[in-house]
Amino acid sequence: MPFYYYVFLLMLLCVIITSIVSIILWRKNVPVELFIKALRNENKGRFEEAILIYENALMEFKNIRFHNDLKNKIIQKIKLLHTLIEYQKSSVFIR
């Protein structure tokens, strides 16, 4: 068998493996599901629960290296929620 057949088979194998991995990651996208769950808690006013779920989503990003924009958005939301909780705590002392 000529050498270029081996190259072709290697390329075909790489394409198959890449597509299988992308399908698995697409179906099992845990950080996005956690982000949606945290958004629901944030909209309901449960800020502490939302922060915990956002932090769990950030931990899941260590396993998956994709979605850097979503990762940055989660970091910004955590900062915002911490600020909002501190503001609510300080407003209780004023009343």
N, C-alpha and C positions, 0 to 999 in steps of 0.2 A: 504494500500500500504506500503510495507516495506521501511525502511529508505534509503537503498542503491539505490532505484529508484529515490528518491529525489536528492541524490548526483549525480547520473548519469544525471538527467535532468539539474541540476545546471551546471555541467561541459559542457554539450552540449550547453546550453544557452551562457556560456562564450565563447566557441569556435565560435559560430555564431556571437556574437557581435564583437569579435576581428577581424574576417574575414571581416565583413561589414565595420568596421572602417578602416582597412588597405586598402580595395578597394577604399574607398572614398579618403583617403590620397594619394593613388597611382595615382588616376585620377586627383586629384586637387593638384598638387605639384607646388604651386606658386613660392617658392624660387628657384627651379631649372629652371623654365621658365624665371624668372628674371635674373638668372645667365647667361643663354644662351644669352639673349637680351643684357646684359652688355658686354659680351665677343664680340659680334658683334660690338657694339659701340667702344670698346677698339681697335679692329682690324682695324676699319675705322679711328682711330685717334681722336675720340671724347672722350677725357679722362674725361672731367667734367661730361658729361652725363653718362658715365660708372660708375663714382663714385656715382652719385645720385641713379642709379639703383641698384648698389651693396649695398648701405645703405638701400634701400627699401627691398632688399632681406633679409638683416640682421634683419630688423623689422619683417618680416614674420616668421623668425625662432623663435620668441618669442611665436607664436601660435603653432608651430610644434616643438617638441623636438627631432626630428630625424636629421640625416645627420650632425653630428658634424664635420666630416672631411671636408665637403663642407663649413661649417660655418667658420672653420679655414682657408680654402683656400680663402674665400671671404675677411676675415680680412687681410690676407697677401697681396692680390691684391689691397685693398684700400690703404694700407701703400705704396706699390710700386707705385701706380698711383699718390699719393700725392707727393712722392719724384720726380717722373718724371715731374710733373707739375712745381714743384719748380725749377728743373734743367732747364726746358725750359724757365721759367721766368728769371732766372739768366743769361742764355745765351743771352737773348735779350739785357740786359744791357751791356754786354761785346761788342757786335757789335756796 
